[in-house]
Structure formats: structure tokens, C-alpha cells
Amino acid sequence: MIKSELVQKIAEHYPDLYQRDAENVVNAILDEIIAALSRGDRVEIRGFGAFSVKKRDARMGRNPRTGEKVSVSEKVVPVFKAGKEMRIRLNMDGADA
């Protein structure tokens, strides 16, 4: 599912909400998650999961095409860990899904 499909589903689920308003809500939520992660905060949505950031140290990598060694700088990457409720629902045997 892409963001526009999510906006469409929300607009269908709430017929009194205009599609542009649903898009504004989705954008606001995603912007706040991004802002919190950029500050180094952890974002937890109960029943869904938790977003956090991890720091990857600088290292020596290699170019897979040439085999040449290249320096890879340190970076911060987003990490998502699914919540318990989501894991349970994903692993159901089709019953009550």
C-alpha cells in the first residue's frame, strides 16, 4: 500500500471527511514521526509498533561490481519494531483476521 492508497482508504472509511483532509492528517502524522526521529526520539504507537533510530559506524565496504574497497561514512538509519498486537494479527491462521 502506498500513501495515496492509505489516504483513499481513510476517506472511504470516514465519508464525512474530505479526501484532502484525510491527506493532511496522514501527512501531519508522518511529518511528526519524521521530526521526532530526526531529534533522536523514539515514537511508539501502541498495538502497531515503535520507530527509533540507530547509528551505524563508519566502515570499509567494497564496490560489488569492481571489488574495490570504499569508505562508507557513519549514518543514522530508521528502525521499526512491530508491536505485540501486530505480530499476533499477522501470525493468525486466518481465524478472525
mmCIF file as gemmi writes it, N, C-alpha and C atoms, coordinates in Angstrom:
data_model
loop_
_atom_site.group_PDB
_atom_site.id
_atom_site.type_symbol
_atom_site.label_atom_id
_atom_site.label_alt_id
_atom_site.label_comp_id
_atom_site.label_asym_id
_atom_site.label_entity_id
_atom_site.label_seq_id
_atom_site.pdbx_PDB_ins_code
_atom_site.Cartn_x
_atom_site.Cartn_y
_atom_site.Cartn_z
_atom_site.occupancy
_atom_site.B_iso_or_equiv
_atom_site.pdbx_formal_charge
_atom_site.auth_seq_id
_atom_site.auth_asym_id
_atom_site.pdbx_PDB_model_num
ATOM 1 N N . MET Axp A 1 ? 0.851 -1.175 0 1 0 ? 1 A 1
ATOM 2 C CA . MET Axp A 1 ? 0 0 0 1 0 ? 1 A 1
ATOM 3 C C . MET Axp A 1 ? 0.894 1.235 0 1 0 ? 1 A 1
ATOM 4 N N . ILE Axp A 2 ? 0.547 2.172 -0.842 1 0 ? 2 A 1
ATOM 5 C CA . ILE Axp A 2 ? 1.275 3.435 -0.877 1 0 ? 2 A 1
ATOM 6 C C . ILE Axp A 2 ? 0.449 4.515 -0.181 1 0 ? 2 A 1
ATOM 7 N N . LYS Axp A 3 ? 1.083 5.669 0.048 1 0 ? 3 A 1
ATOM 8 C CA . LYS Axp A 3 ? 0.432 6.72 0.822 1 0 ? 3 A 1
ATOM 9 C C . LYS Axp A 3 ? -0.904 7.158 0.221 1 0 ? 3 A 1
ATOM 10 N N . SER Axp A 4 ? -0.986 7.277 -1.086 1 0 ? 4 A 1
ATOM 11 C CA . SER Axp A 4 ? -2.245 7.708 -1.707 1 0 ? 4 A 1
ATOM 12 C C . SER Axp A 4 ? -3.35 6.676 -1.493 1 0 ? 4 A 1
ATOM 13 N N . GLU Axp A 5 ? -2.995 5.395 -1.465 1 0 ? 5 A 1
ATOM 14 C CA . GLU Axp A 5 ? -3.986 4.354 -1.189 1 0 ? 5 A 1
ATOM 15 C C . GLU Axp A 5 ? -4.46 4.426 0.257 1 0 ? 5 A 1
ATOM 16 N N . LEU Axp A 6 ? -3.54 4.718 1.171 1 0 ? 6 A 1
ATOM 17 C CA . LEU Axp A 6 ? -3.907 4.886 2.576 1 0 ? 6 A 1
ATOM 18 C C . LEU Axp A 6 ? -4.876 6.053 2.739 1 0 ? 6 A 1
ATOM 19 N N . VAL Axp A 7 ? -4.578 7.159 2.089 1 0 ? 7 A 1
ATOM 20 C CA . VAL Axp A 7 ? -5.456 8.335 2.145 1 0 ? 7 A 1
ATOM 21 C C . VAL Axp A 7 ? -6.829 7.977 1.6 1 0 ? 7 A 1
ATOM 22 N N . GLN Axp A 8 ? -6.868 7.245 0.492 1 0 ? 8 A 1
ATOM 23 C CA . GLN Axp A 8 ? -8.133 6.835 -0.111 1 0 ? 8 A 1
ATOM 24 C C . GLN Axp A 8 ? -8.936 5.951 0.839 1 0 ? 8 A 1
ATOM 25 N N . LYS Axp A 9 ? -8.29 4.986 1.493 1 0 ? 9 A 1
ATOM 26 C CA . LYS Axp A 9 ? -8.973 4.091 2.433 1 0 ? 9 A 1
ATOM 27 C C . LYS Axp A 9 ? -9.539 4.87 3.617 1 0 ? 9 A 1
ATOM 28 N N . ILE Axp A 10 ? -8.788 5.833 4.13 1 0 ? 10 A 1
ATOM 29 C CA . ILE Axp A 10 ? -9.264 6.647 5.25 1 0 ? 10 A 1
ATOM 30 C C . ILE Axp A 10 ? -10.475 7.466 4.82 1 0 ? 10 A 1
ATOM 31 N N . ALA Axp A 11 ? -10.393 8.061 3.628 1 0 ? 11 A 1
ATOM 32 C CA . ALA Axp A 11 ? -11.513 8.859 3.115 1 0 ? 11 A 1
ATOM 33 C C . ALA Axp A 11 ? -12.758 7.994 2.91 1 0 ? 11 A 1
ATOM 34 N N . GLU Axp A 12 ? -12.582 6.754 2.469 1 0 ? 12 A 1
ATOM 35 C CA . GLU Axp A 12 ? -13.712 5.843 2.294 1 0 ? 12 A 1
ATOM 36 C C . GLU Axp A 12 ? -14.293 5.421 3.642 1 0 ? 12 A 1
ATOM 37 N N . HIS Axp A 13 ? -13.421 5.217 4.62 1 0 ? 13 A 1
ATOM 38 C CA . HIS Axp A 13 ? -13.863 4.766 5.946 1 0 ? 13 A 1
ATOM 39 C C . HIS Axp A 13 ? -14.614 5.877 6.688 1 0 ? 13 A 1
ATOM 40 N N . TYR Axp A 14 ? -14.237 7.118 6.438 1 0 ? 14 A 1
ATOM 41 C CA . TYR Axp A 14 ? -14.883 8.272 7.069 1 0 ? 14 A 1
ATOM 42 C C . TYR Axp A 14 ? -15.474 9.157 5.964 1 0 ? 14 A 1
ATOM 43 N N . PRO Axp A 15 ? -16.707 8.869 5.506 1 0 ? 15 A 1
ATOM 44 C CA . PRO Axp A 15 ? -17.281 9.597 4.369 1 0 ? 15 A 1
ATOM 45 C C . PRO Axp A 15 ? -17.506 11.087 4.631 1 0 ? 15 A 1
ATOM 46 N N . ASP Axp A 16 ? -17.578 11.491 5.899 1 0 ? 16 A 1
ATOM 47 C CA . ASP Axp A 16 ? -17.766 12.915 6.19 1 0 ? 16 A 1
ATOM 48 C C . ASP Axp A 16 ? -16.448 13.691 6.129 1 0 ? 16 A 1
ATOM 49 N N . LEU Axp A 17 ? -15.349 12.988 5.865 1 0 ? 17 A 1
ATOM 50 C CA . LEU Axp A 17 ? -14.021 13.609 5.796 1 0 ? 17 A 1
ATOM 51 C C . LEU Axp A 17 ? -13.618 13.72 4.325 1 0 ? 17 A 1
ATOM 52 N N . TYR Axp A 18 ? -13.307 14.944 3.889 1 0 ? 18 A 1
ATOM 53 C CA . TYR Axp A 18 ? -12.852 15.134 2.515 1 0 ? 18 A 1
ATOM 54 C C . TYR Axp A 18 ? -11.515 14.433 2.317 1 0 ? 18 A 1
ATOM 55 N N . GLN Axp A 19 ? -11.249 14.014 1.08 1 0 ? 19 A 1
ATOM 56 C CA . GLN Axp A 19 ? -10.008 13.306 0.789 1 0 ? 19 A 1
ATOM 57 C C . GLN Axp A 19 ? -8.8 14.195 1.072 1 0 ? 19 A 1
ATOM 58 N N . ARG Axp A 20 ? -8.883 15.481 0.785 1 0 ? 20 A 1
ATOM 59 C CA . ARG Axp A 20 ? -7.75 16.377 1.042 1 0 ? 20 A 1
ATOM 60 C C . ARG Axp A 20 ? -7.493 16.511 2.544 1 0 ? 20 A 1
ATOM 61 N N . ASP Axp A 21 ? -8.574 16.429 3.356 1 0 ? 21 A 1
ATOM 62 C CA . ASP Axp A 21 ? -8.393 16.467 4.81 1 0 ? 21 A 1
ATOM 63 C C . ASP Axp A 21 ? -7.747 15.183 5.313 1 0 ? 21 A 1
ATOM 64 N N . ALA Axp A 22 ? -8.131 14.048 4.737 1 0 ? 22 A 1
ATOM 65 C CA . ALA Axp A 22 ? -7.5 12.775 5.094 1 0 ? 22 A 1
ATOM 66 C C . ALA Axp A 22 ? -6.019 12.806 4.722 1 0 ? 22 A 1
ATOM 67 N N . GLU Axp A 23 ? -5.704 13.39 3.582 1 0 ? 23 A 1
ATOM 68 C CA . GLU Axp A 23 ? -4.309 13.518 3.154 1 0 ? 23 A 1
ATOM 69 C C . GLU Axp A 23 ? -3.532 14.419 4.112 1 0 ? 23 A 1
ATOM 70 N N . ASN Axp A 24 ? -4.157 15.507 4.565 1 0 ? 24 A 1
ATOM 71 C CA . ASN Axp A 24 ? -3.498 16.394 5.522 1 0 ? 24 A 1
ATOM 72 C C . ASN Axp A 24 ? -3.215 15.681 6.842 1 0 ? 24 A 1
ATOM 73 N N . VAL Axp A 25 ? -4.145 14.835 7.279 1 0 ? 25 A 1
ATOM 74 C CA . VAL Axp A 25 ? -3.959 14.084 8.519 1 0 ? 25 A 1
ATOM 75 C C . VAL Axp A 25 ? -2.801 13.102 8.378 1 0 ? 25 A 1
ATOM 76 N N . VAL Axp A 26 ? -2.792 12.346 7.283 1 0 ? 26 A 1
ATOM 77 C CA . VAL Axp A 26 ? -1.708 11.378 7.056 1 0 ? 26 A 1
ATOM 78 C C . VAL Axp A 26 ? -0.372 12.091 6.976 1 0 ? 26 A 1
ATOM 79 N N . ASN Axp A 27 ? -0.307 13.204 6.241 1 0 ? 27 A 1
ATOM 80 C CA . ASN Axp A 27 ? 0.938 13.962 6.123 1 0 ? 27 A 1
ATOM 81 C C . ASN Axp A 27 ? 1.393 14.503 7.471 1 0 ? 27 A 1
ATOM 82 N N . ALA Axp A 28 ? 0.463 14.989 8.283 1 0 ? 28 A 1
ATOM 83 C CA . ALA Axp A 28 ? 0.81 15.528 9.599 1 0 ? 28 A 1
ATOM 84 C C . ALA Axp A 28 ? 1.392 14.442 10.498 1 0 ? 28 A 1
ATOM 85 N N . ILE Axp A 29 ? 0.784 13.257 10.481 1 0 ? 29 A 1
ATOM 86 C CA . ILE Axp A 29 ? 1.284 12.152 11.298 1 0 ? 29 A 1
ATOM 87 C C . ILE Axp A 29 ? 2.686 11.753 10.857 1 0 ? 29 A 1
ATOM 88 N N . LEU Axp A 30 ? 2.874 11.577 9.556 1 0 ? 30 A 1
ATOM 89 C CA . LEU Axp A 30 ? 4.188 11.177 9.049 1 0 ? 30 A 1
ATOM 90 C C . LEU Axp A 30 ? 5.241 12.25 9.309 1 0 ? 30 A 1
ATOM 91 N N . ASP Axp A 31 ? 4.865 13.522 9.158 1 0 ? 31 A 1
ATOM 92 C CA . ASP Axp A 31 ? 5.81 14.613 9.425 1 0 ? 31 A 1
ATOM 93 C C . ASP Axp A 31 ? 6.238 14.636 10.885 1 0 ? 31 A 1
ATOM 94 N N . GLU Axp A 32 ? 5.307 14.372 11.793 1 0 ? 32 A 1
ATOM 95 C CA . GLU Axp A 32 ? 5.643 14.354 13.222 1 0 ? 32 A 1
ATOM 96 C C . GLU Axp A 32 ? 6.544 13.175 13.571 1 0 ? 32 A 1
ATOM 97 N N . ILE Axp A 33 ? 6.296 12.028 12.951 1 0 ? 33 A 1
ATOM 98 C CA . ILE Axp A 33 ? 7.164 10.868 13.179 1 0 ? 33 A 1
ATOM 99 C C . ILE Axp A 33 ? 8.573 11.176 12.69 1 0 ? 33 A 1
ATOM 100 N N . ILE Axp A 34 ? 8.687 11.762 11.514 1 0 ? 34 A 1
ATOM 101 C CA . ILE Axp A 34 ? 9.991 12.112 10.95 1 0 ? 34 A 1
ATOM 102 C C . ILE Axp A 34 ? 10.697 13.141 11.823 1 0 ? 34 A 1
ATOM 103 N N . ALA Axp A 35 ? 9.959 14.145 12.288 1 0 ? 35 A 1
ATOM 104 C CA . ALA Axp A 35 ? 10.562 15.184 13.138 1 0 ? 35 A 1
ATOM 105 C C . ALA Axp A 35 ? 11.073 14.587 14.446 1 0 ? 35 A 1
ATOM 106 N N . ALA Axp A 36 ? 10.299 13.692 15.042 1 0 ? 36 A 1
ATOM 107 C CA . ALA Axp A 36 ? 10.716 13.066 16.301 1 0 ? 36 A 1
ATOM 108 C C . ALA Axp A 36 ? 11.956 12.215 16.077 1 0 ? 36 A 1
ATOM 109 N N . LEU Axp A 37 ? 11.995 11.45 15.008 1 0 ? 37 A 1
ATOM 110 C CA . LEU Axp A 37 ? 13.162 10.614 14.732 1 0 ? 37 A 1
ATOM 111 C C . LEU Axp A 37 ? 14.397 11.463 14.447 1 0 ? 37 A 1
ATOM 112 N N . SER Axp A 38 ? 14.22 12.59 13.773 1 0 ? 38 A 1
ATOM 113 C CA . SER Axp A 38 ? 15.369 13.45 13.485 1 0 ? 38 A 1
ATOM 114 C C . SER Axp A 38 ? 15.93 14.084 14.753 1 0 ? 38 A 1
ATOM 115 N N . ARG Axp A 39 ? 15.076 14.221 15.785 1 0 ? 39 A 1
ATOM 116 C CA . ARG Axp A 39 ? 15.559 14.711 17.091 1 0 ? 39 A 1
ATOM 117 C C . ARG Axp A 39 ? 16.194 13.589 17.91 1 0 ? 39 A 1
ATOM 118 N N . GLY Axp A 40 ? 16.077 12.356 17.42 1 0 ? 40 A 1
ATOM 119 C CA . GLY Axp A 40 ? 16.62 11.218 18.144 1 0 ? 40 A 1
ATOM 120 C C . GLY Axp A 40 ? 15.626 10.587 19.096 1 0 ? 40 A 1
ATOM 121 N N . ASP Axp A 41 ? 14.362 11.028 19.045 1 0 ? 41 A 1
ATOM 122 C CA . ASP Axp A 41 ? 13.326 10.472 19.909 1 0 ? 41 A 1
ATOM 123 C C . ASP Axp A 41 ? 12.829 9.142 19.367 1 0 ? 41 A 1
ATOM 124 N N . ARG Axp A 42 ? 12.166 8.391 20.222 1 0 ? 42 A 1
ATOM 125 C CA . ARG Axp A 42 ? 11.533 7.128 19.86 1 0 ? 42 A 1
ATOM 126 C C . ARG Axp A 42 ? 10.038 7.394 19.741 1 0 ? 42 A 1
ATOM 127 N N . VAL Axp A 43 ? 9.393 6.835 18.716 1 0 ? 43 A 1
ATOM 128 C CA . VAL Axp A 43 ? 7.958 7.01 18.512 1 0 ? 43 A 1
ATOM 129 C C . VAL Axp A 43 ? 7.294 5.651 18.682 1 0 ? 43 A 1
ATOM 130 N N . GLU Axp A 44 ? 6.39 5.546 19.656 1 0 ? 44 A 1
ATOM 131 C CA . GLU Axp A 44 ? 5.703 4.287 19.91 1 0 ? 44 A 1
ATOM 132 C C . GLU Axp A 44 ? 4.211 4.479 19.69 1 0 ? 44 A 1
ATOM 133 N N . ILE Axp A 45 ? 3.643 3.609 18.86 1 0 ? 45 A 1
ATOM 134 C CA . ILE Axp A 45 ? 2.211 3.601 18.606 1 0 ? 45 A 1
ATOM 135 C C . ILE Axp A 45 ? 1.704 2.265 19.125 1 0 ? 45 A 1
ATOM 136 N N . ARG Axp A 46 ? 1.019 2.288 20.258 1 0 ? 46 A 1
ATOM 137 C CA . ARG Axp A 46 ? 0.569 1.06 20.92 1 0 ? 46 A 1
ATOM 138 C C . ARG Axp A 46 ? -0.248 0.191 19.974 1 0 ? 46 A 1
ATOM 139 N N . GLY Axp A 47 ? 0.048 -1.094 19.973 1 0 ? 47 A 1
ATOM 140 C CA . GLY Axp A 47 ? -0.655 -2.039 19.122 1 0 ? 47 A 1
ATOM 141 C C . GLY Axp A 47 ? -0.134 -2.074 17.702 1 0 ? 47 A 1
ATOM 142 N N . PHE Axp A 48 ? 0.706 -1.122 17.333 1 0 ? 48 A 1
ATOM 143 C CA . PHE Axp A 48 ? 1.25 -1.066 15.979 1 0 ? 48 A 1
ATOM 144 C C . PHE Axp A 48 ? 2.738 -1.36 15.997 1 0 ? 48 A 1
ATOM 145 N N . GLY Axp A 49 ? 3.507 -0.512 16.683 1 0 ? 49 A 1
ATOM 146 C CA . GLY Axp A 49 ? 4.944 -0.725 16.75 1 0 ? 49 A 1
ATOM 147 C C . GLY Axp A 49 ? 5.675 0.514 17.198 1 0 ? 49 A 1
ATOM 148 N N . ALA Axp A 50 ? 7.002 0.441 17.128 1 0 ? 50 A 1
ATOM 149 C CA . ALA Axp A 50 ? 7.842 1.542 17.583 1 0 ? 50 A 1
ATOM 150 C C . ALA Axp A 50 ? 8.884 1.876 16.52 1 0 ? 50 A 1
ATOM 151 N N . PHE Axp A 51 ? 9.042 3.167 16.284 1 0 ? 51 A 1
ATOM 152 C CA . PHE Axp A 51 ? 10.071 3.672 15.383 1 0 ? 51 A 1
ATOM 153 C C . PHE Axp A 51 ? 11.199 4.239 16.229 1 0 ? 51 A 1
ATOM 154 N N . SER Axp A 52 ? 12.429 3.975 15.843 1 0 ? 52 A 1
ATOM 155 C CA . SER Axp A 52 ? 13.581 4.553 16.518 1 0 ? 52 A 1
ATOM 156 C C . SER Axp A 52 ? 14.696 4.715 15.492 1 0 ? 52 A 1
ATOM 157 N N . VAL Axp A 53 ? 15.807 5.273 15.922 1 0 ? 53 A 1
ATOM 158 C CA . VAL Axp A 53 ? 16.958 5.426 15.031 1 0 ? 53 A 1
ATOM 159 C C . VAL Axp A 53 ? 18.155 4.694 15.626 1 0 ? 53 A 1
ATOM 160 N N . LYS Axp A 54 ? 18.998 4.183 14.756 1 0 ? 54 A 1
ATOM 161 C CA . LYS Axp A 54 ? 20.236 3.533 15.164 1 0 ? 54 A 1
ATOM 162 C C . LYS Axp A 54 ? 21.382 4.171 14.405 1 0 ? 54 A 1
ATOM 163 N N . LYS Axp A 55 ? 22.498 4.272 15.074 1 0 ? 55 A 1
ATOM 164 C CA . LYS Axp A 55 ? 23.69 4.832 14.446 1 0 ? 55 A 1
ATOM 165 C C . LYS Axp A 55 ? 24.538 3.69 13.902 1 0 ? 55 A 1
ATOM 166 N N . ARG Axp A 56 ? 24.911 3.784 12.644 1 0 ? 56 A 1
ATOM 167 C CA . ARG Axp A 56 ? 25.824 2.823 12.029 1 0 ? 56 A 1
ATOM 168 C C . ARG Axp A 56 ? 27.183 3.487 11.912 1 0 ? 56 A 1
ATOM 169 N N . ASP Axp A 57 ? 28.187 2.848 12.466 1 0 ? 57 A 1
ATOM 170 C CA . ASP Axp A 57 ? 29.542 3.393 12.44 1 0 ? 57 A 1
ATOM 171 C C . ASP Axp A 57 ? 30.123 3.357 11.03 1 0 ? 57 A 1
ATOM 172 N N . ALA Axp A 58 ? 31.126 4.198 10.821 1 0 ? 58 A 1
ATOM 173 C CA . ALA Axp A 58 ? 31.846 4.214 9.552 1 0 ? 58 A 1
ATOM 174 C C . ALA Axp A 58 ? 32.564 2.871 9.398 1 0 ? 58 A 1
ATOM 175 N N . ARG Axp A 59 ? 32.706 2.432 8.151 1 0 ? 59 A 1
ATOM 176 C CA . ARG Axp A 59 ? 33.357 1.142 7.914 1 0 ? 59 A 1
ATOM 177 C C . ARG Axp A 59 ? 33.937 1.122 6.514 1 0 ? 59 A 1
ATOM 178 N N . MET Axp A 60 ? 34.699 0.091 6.26 1 0 ? 60 A 1
ATOM 179 C CA . MET Axp A 60 ? 35.223 -0.122 4.912 1 0 ? 60 A 1
ATOM 180 C C . MET Axp A 60 ? 34.315 -1.13 4.217 1 0 ? 60 A 1
ATOM 181 N N . GLY Axp A 61 ? 33.78 -0.747 3.083 1 0 ? 61 A 1
ATOM 182 C CA . GLY Axp A 61 ? 32.942 -1.625 2.289 1 0 ? 61 A 1
ATOM 183 C C . GLY Axp A 61 ? 33.646 -1.927 0.988 1 0 ? 61 A 1
ATOM 184 N N . ARG Axp A 62 ? 32.933 -2.557 0.075 1 0 ? 62 A 1
ATOM 185 C CA . ARG Axp A 62 ? 33.532 -2.788 -1.23 1 0 ? 62 A 1
ATOM 186 C C . ARG Axp A 62 ? 32.487 -2.62 -2.319 1 0 ? 62 A 1
ATOM 187 N N . ASN Axp A 63 ? 32.951 -2.157 -3.439 1 0 ? 63 A 1
ATOM 188 C CA . ASN Axp A 63 ? 32.097 -1.997 -4.609 1 0 ? 63 A 1
ATOM 189 C C . ASN Axp A 63 ? 31.844 -3.395 -5.171 1 0 ? 63 A 1
ATOM 190 N N . PRO Axp A 64 ? 30.588 -3.86 -5.226 1 0 ? 64 A 1
ATOM 191 C CA . PRO Axp A 64 ? 30.336 -5.221 -5.688 1 0 ? 64 A 1
ATOM 192 C C . PRO Axp A 64 ? 30.684 -5.446 -7.166 1 0 ? 64 A 1
ATOM 193 N N . ARG Axp A 65 ? 30.684 -4.396 -7.944 1 0 ? 65 A 1
ATOM 194 C CA . ARG Axp A 65 ? 30.99 -4.537 -9.371 1 0 ? 65 A 1
ATOM 195 C C . ARG Axp A 65 ? 32.491 -4.691 -9.609 1 0 ? 65 A 1
ATOM 196 N N . THR Axp A 66 ? 33.293 -3.857 -8.925 1 0 ? 66 A 1
ATOM 197 C CA . THR Axp A 66 ? 34.737 -3.87 -9.177 1 0 ? 66 A 1
ATOM 198 C C . THR Axp A 66 ? 35.534 -4.567 -8.087 1 0 ? 66 A 1
ATOM 199 N N . GLY Axp A 67 ? 34.926 -4.76 -6.912 1 0 ? 67 A 1
ATOM 200 C CA . GLY Axp A 67 ? 35.659 -5.353 -5.795 1 0 ? 67 A 1
ATOM 201 C C . GLY Axp A 67 ? 36.545 -4.35 -5.072 1 0 ? 67 A 1
ATOM 202 N N . GLU Axp A 68 ? 36.546 -3.115 -5.542 1 0 ? 68 A 1
ATOM 203 C CA . GLU Axp A 68 ? 37.376 -2.062 -4.955 1 0 ? 68 A 1
ATOM 204 C C . GLU Axp A 68 ? 36.86 -1.685 -3.569 1 0 ? 68 A 1
ATOM 205 N N . LYS Axp A 69 ? 37.769 -1.47 -2.617 1 0 ? 69 A 1
ATOM 206 C CA . LYS Axp A 69 ? 37.379 -1.056 -1.265 1 0 ? 69 A 1
ATOM 207 C C . LYS Axp A 69 ? 36.955 0.408 -1.288 1 0 ? 69 A 1
ATOM 208 N N . VAL Axp A 70 ? 35.869 0.695 -0.576 1 0 ? 70 A 1
ATOM 209 C CA . VAL Axp A 70 ? 35.385 2.072 -0.473 1 0 ? 70 A 1
ATOM 210 C C . VAL Axp A 70 ? 35.069 2.375 0.984 1 0 ? 70 A 1
ATOM 211 N N . SER Axp A 71 ? 35.223 3.616 1.338 1 0 ? 71 A 1
ATOM 212 C CA . SER Axp A 71 ? 34.928 4.059 2.692 1 0 ? 71 A 1
ATOM 213 C C . SER Axp A 71 ? 33.444 4.411 2.78 1 0 ? 71 A 1
ATOM 214 N N . VAL Axp A 72 ? 32.758 3.826 3.754 1 0 ? 72 A 1
ATOM 215 C CA . VAL Axp A 72 ? 31.348 4.123 3.979 1 0 ? 72 A 1
ATOM 216 C C . VAL Axp A 72 ? 31.269 4.94 5.263 1 0 ? 72 A 1
ATOM 217 N N . SER Axp A 73 ? 30.733 6.151 5.163 1 0 ? 73 A 1
ATOM 218 C CA . SER Axp A 73 ? 30.678 7.039 6.323 1 0 ? 73 A 1
ATOM 219 C C . SER Axp A 73 ? 29.616 6.589 7.318 1 0 ? 73 A 1
ATOM 220 N N . GLU Axp A 74 ? 29.719 7.104 8.544 1 0 ? 74 A 1
ATOM 221 C CA . GLU Axp A 74 ? 28.703 6.759 9.545 1 0 ? 74 A 1
ATOM 222 C C . GLU Axp A 74 ? 27.377 7.385 9.155 1 0 ? 74 A 1
ATOM 223 N N . LYS Axp A 75 ? 26.306 6.738 9.59 1 0 ? 75 A 1
ATOM 224 C CA . LYS Axp A 75 ? 24.978 7.249 9.251 1 0 ? 75 A 1
ATOM 225 C C . LYS Axp A 75 ? 23.985 6.822 10.315 1 0 ? 75 A 1
ATOM 226 N N . VAL Axp A 76 ? 22.861 7.501 10.305 1 0 ? 76 A 1
ATOM 227 C CA . VAL Axp A 76 ? 21.757 7.177 11.205 1 0 ? 76 A 1
ATOM 228 C C . VAL Axp A 76 ? 20.646 6.597 10.339 1 0 ? 76 A 1
ATOM 229 N N . VAL Axp A 77 ? 20.108 5.436 10.753 1 0 ? 77 A 1
ATOM 230 C CA . VAL Axp A 77 ? 19.071 4.766 9.97 1 0 ? 77 A 1
ATOM 231 C C . VAL Axp A 77 ? 17.828 4.561 10.825 1 0 ? 77 A 1
ATOM 232 N N . PRO Axp A 78 ? 16.632 4.67 10.216 1 0 ? 78 A 1
ATOM 233 C CA . PRO Axp A 78 ? 15.403 4.41 10.964 1 0 ? 78 A 1
ATOM 234 C C . PRO Axp A 78 ? 15.207 2.907 11.155 1 0 ? 78 A 1
ATOM 235 N N . VAL Axp A 79 ? 14.621 2.548 12.3 1 0 ? 79 A 1
ATOM 236 C CA . VAL Axp A 79 ? 14.349 1.156 12.631 1 0 ? 79 A 1
ATOM 237 C C . VAL Axp A 79 ? 12.902 1.063 13.082 1 0 ? 79 A 1
ATOM 238 N N . PHE Axp A 80 ? 12.203 0.009 12.644 1 0 ? 80 A 1
ATOM 239 C CA . PHE Axp A 80 ? 10.828 -0.222 13.067 1 0 ? 80 A 1
ATOM 240 C C . PHE Axp A 80 ? 10.738 -1.585 13.708 1 0 ? 80 A 1
ATOM 241 N N . LYS Axp A 81 ? 10.104 -1.647 14.876 1 0 ? 81 A 1
ATOM 242 C CA . LYS Axp A 81 ? 9.857 -2.922 15.543 1 0 ? 81 A 1
ATOM 243 C C . LYS Axp A 81 ? 8.349 -3.053 15.717 1 0 ? 81 A 1
ATOM 244 N N . ALA Axp A 82 ? 7.796 -4.124 15.148 1 0 ? 82 A 1
ATOM 245 C CA . ALA Axp A 82 ? 6.354 -4.344 15.215 1 0 ? 82 A 1
ATOM 246 C C . ALA Axp A 82 ? 5.922 -4.608 16.646 1 0 ? 82 A 1
ATOM 247 N N . GLY Axp A 83 ? 4.74 -4.106 17.004 1 0 ? 83 A 1
ATOM 248 C CA . GLY Axp A 83 ? 4.176 -4.317 18.331 1 0 ? 83 A 1
ATOM 249 C C . GLY Axp A 83 ? 3.594 -5.713 18.475 1 0 ? 83 A 1
ATOM 250 N N . LYS Axp A 84 ? 3.326 -6.092 19.708 1 0 ? 84 A 1
ATOM 251 C CA . LYS Axp A 84 ? 2.809 -7.428 20.008 1 0 ? 84 A 1
ATOM 252 C C . LYS Axp A 84 ? 1.493 -7.701 19.295 1 0 ? 84 A 1
ATOM 253 N N . GLU Axp A 85 ? 0.574 -6.737 19.35 1 0 ? 85 A 1
ATOM 254 C CA . GLU Axp A 85 ? -0.735 -6.924 18.712 1 0 ? 85 A 1
ATOM 255 C C . GLU Axp A 85 ? -0.594 -7.145 17.21 1 0 ? 85 A 1
ATOM 256 N N . MET Axp A 86 ? 0.3 -6.396 16.564 1 0 ? 86 A 1
ATOM 257 C CA . MET Axp A 86 ? 0.507 -6.563 15.132 1 0 ? 86 A 1
ATOM 258 C C . MET Axp A 86 ? 1.088 -7.945 14.838 1 0 ? 86 A 1
ATOM 259 N N . ARG Axp A 87 ? 2.077 -8.376 15.609 1 0 ? 87 A 1
ATOM 260 C CA . ARG Axp A 87 ? 2.667 -9.7 15.395 1 0 ? 87 A 1
ATOM 261 C C . ARG Axp A 87 ? 1.623 -10.798 15.548 1 0 ? 87 A 1
ATOM 262 N N . ILE Axp A 88 ? 0.761 -10.664 16.551 1 0 ? 88 A 1
ATOM 263 C CA . ILE Axp A 88 ? -0.295 -11.662 16.766 1 0 ? 88 A 1
ATOM 264 C C . ILE Axp A 88 ? -1.238 -11.699 15.57 1 0 ? 88 A 1
ATOM 265 N N . ARG Axp A 89 ? -1.669 -10.537 15.102 1 0 ? 89 A 1
ATOM 266 C CA . ARG Axp A 89 ? -2.616 -10.489 13.977 1 0 ? 89 A 1
ATOM 267 C C . ARG Axp A 89 ? -1.99 -10.994 12.685 1 0 ? 89 A 1
ATOM 268 N N . LEU Axp A 90 ? -0.697 -10.738 12.49 1 0 ? 90 A 1
ATOM 269 C CA . LEU Axp A 90 ? -0.037 -11.21 11.279 1 0 ? 90 A 1
ATOM 270 C C . LEU Axp A 90 ? 0.17 -12.717 11.293 1 0 ? 90 A 1
ATOM 271 N N . ASN Axp A 91 ? 0.254 -13.314 12.467 1 0 ? 91 A 1
ATOM 272 C CA . ASN Axp A 91 ? 0.543 -14.74 12.572 1 0 ? 91 A 1
ATOM 273 C C . ASN Axp A 91 ? -0.693 -15.588 12.861 1 0 ? 91 A 1
ATOM 274 N N . MET Axp A 92 ? -1.867 -15.007 12.717 1 0 ? 92 A 1
ATOM 275 C CA . MET Axp A 92 ? -3.098 -15.79 12.895 1 0 ? 92 A 1
ATOM 276 C C . MET Axp A 92 ? -3.23 -16.767 11.73 1 0 ? 92 A 1
ATOM 277 N N . ASP Axp A 93 ? -3.893 -17.872 11.945 1 0 ? 93 A 1
ATOM 278 C CA . ASP Axp A 93 ? -4.092 -18.884 10.909 1 0 ? 93 A 1
ATOM 279 C C . ASP Axp A 93 ? -5.314 -18.573 10.063 1 0 ? 93 A 1
ATOM 280 N N . GLY Axp A 94 ? -5.621 -17.312 9.865 1 0 ? 94 A 1
ATOM 281 C CA . GLY Axp A 94 ? -6.786 -16.942 9.071 1 0 ? 94 A 1
ATOM 282 C C . GLY Axp A 94 ? -8.063 -16.839 9.901 1 0 ? 94 A 1
ATOM 283 N N . ALA Axp A 95 ? -8.014 -17.267 11.144 1 0 ? 95 A 1
ATOM 284 C CA . ALA Axp A 95 ? -9.193 -17.202 12.009 1 0 ? 95 A 1
ATOM 285 C C . ALA Axp A 95 ? -9.323 -15.801 12.583 1 0 ? 95 A 1
ATOM 286 N N . ASP Axp A 96 ? -10.495 -15.214 12.441 1 0 ? 96 A 1
ATOM 287 C CA . ASP Axp A 96 ? -10.801 -13.881 12.993 1 0 ? 96 A 1
ATOM 288 C C . ASP Axp A 96 ? -9.856 -12.804 12.472 1 0 ? 96 A 1
ATOM 289 N N . ALA Axp A 97 ? -9.351 -12.935 11.288 1 0 ? 97 A 1
ATOM 290 C CA . ALA Axp A 97 ? -8.447 -11.931 10.717 1 0 ? 97 A 1
ATOM 291 C C . ALA Axp A 97 ? -9.258 -10.738 10.334 1 0 ? 97 A 1
